Amino acid sequence: LLNNHLKDKPRVGRTKRITPDIEQKVINAVTCDRYGREKSSKKIAREIGISAASVQIILKKHGFRKIKPIRKPRLTTAIKNERYRFTLAHRH
């Protein structure tokens, strides 16, 4: 058998529009800073120039999930003092 008989022919079908370069741009947009994680897929898609569905596919492929960011209120000095008094009163 000759080598030219064993080579695959070019396949028909739609070419991939999501290249590894575009995937890396999406991942960088999400992981660049804290605010990148809070961006919507539409906003990331507009920055890169692809559809929001493509952004969601890429993020799911790389293990990212939808998680709502949680903001906890900080402890004020009054709350800290109140907790300290409670611990002193109930230490035994």
Secondary structure, DSSP 8 states (H G I E B T S, - for coil): --HHHHS-----S---S--HHHHHHHHHHHHSSTTGGG--HHHHHHHHTS-HHHHHHHHHHTT-------------HHHHHHHHHHHHHT--
